[in-house]
Amino acid sequence: MAAPDSSARPTFDALLSPEGQQLLDRLRDFDPADELALATRLRRDHPAGLVSAALGQARLRQRAAAKFGADAARMYFTPHGVEQATRASVATWRARRMADLGVRRVADLCSGIGGDAIALARAGIAVLAVDRDPLTCAVAEANAAALGLDDLIEVRCAEVTEEHTAGCDAVFVDPARRGGRGRIFDPEAYSPPLSWAVGAAARTPYAALKTAPGIPHEAVPDGAEAEWVSDRGEVKEAVLWFGTSAPGTRRATLLPAGATLTGATGQAPAGEPGRYLYEPDGAVIRAHLVAEIAARLDGRLLDPTIAYITTDTPASTPYATGYELTDVLPFNVKRLRALLRERGAGTVTIKKRGSAIDPDELRKRLKPSGPHRATVIVTRRAGAPVMLLARPLAGADGDRDGSGNGDGDGDGSGDAPGS
């Protein structure tokens, strides 16, 4: 929930004027490398302040394209709004779940620039979007109008803790989880606190409370369904659902496919390495559903505390990335360097879990060269450091960041695969 700041409101209003719109149209496909020369030309015909605001908005739209796709070119943003807004694919998934529950009107509390409100409206749900910052509210209103959704989205500038949700059959709360010192990990230090959001949830038939993906399981309220959502292999959020048919459930959802998993949250057995290795998606690990995947794969853990599953036969699952193992050896840099040189591996993906090693530093020590690719997994087996050489199974996304330099720890979810 952004702190109130009305100082930038007049500048933003100027962007909505005919002159401001003309400037934004001219900047739709601008190249940031030409910004200085372009700004000089534009200032000959337009006020310098308006030109600066338009250029800033154009930059924000380009940044926002990663989250909002083609819509970003028509939307309006603040720097904080771009950073904190929910990715459109995730917001769309959540809105679809609300629509499936039968929600018709939702109070979107801490609504920000309106990213979630847009997804909810597109799902056919009327939205009361509440935020306390006048500029943020103005941006949300402009976004609703720009996307033709202003008939479904009502924006209200108010303190969410003082707002009544009468007439709404659901609330969605997205509290601020960053402060002056960075991320906030204690749910009671959110703004507003998680306990307040749980209280707000109790006043409507349905609710969805967005939290950080690292929320401790013991902080999940009784009666809530907890869903961890990843998008293209990156864990984005956890959502606490109230009013669903599965209270107390732990769920992992993988986008864009929409695969969603529930099941046992116990401890998987550990055993000897087989021919294949599976790395569960981060949402599966966060939801403590590794044991469920291990059972479905007829597999076991390499180590009781590490979320790597090994099997003797290949299997297909959307919830884990599969590899065929070629070597399982005690960790030794000299031996690893010799193996990679012997196999002509010049492009090396280094993944690690349960190891303090720095992948970039290890890559420098390995000095890979050659025409082939290799995947190296550094982890533990029965408590001892090991190195695994592997190749992704057909169709597997073995290097999710696309760089060839992936570090499998992702969102800090490498360990604790059990309950």
Secondary structure, DSSP 8 states (H G I E B T S, - for coil): ------TTHHHHHHHTSHHHHHHHHHTTT--GGGHHHHHHHHTTTS-HHHHHHHHHHHHHHHHHHHHHGGGGGT----HHHHHHS--HHHHHHHHHHHHHHT--EEEEET-TTSHHHHHHHHTT-EEEEEES-HHHHHHHHHHHHHTT-TTTEEEEES-GGG---TT-SEEEE--B-EETTEE---GGGSBS-HHHHHHHHTTSSEEEEEE-TT--GGGS-TT-EEEEEEETTEEEEEEEEESSS-TT-EEEEEETTTEEEE---S---B----SEEEEE-HHHHHTT-HHHHHHHHT-EESSTTB--EEESS----TTEEEEEEEEEEE--HHHHHHHHHHTTEEEEEEEESS----HHHHHHHH---SSEEEEEEEEEETTEEEEEEEEE-TT--S-TTSSS---TTTTT--B----
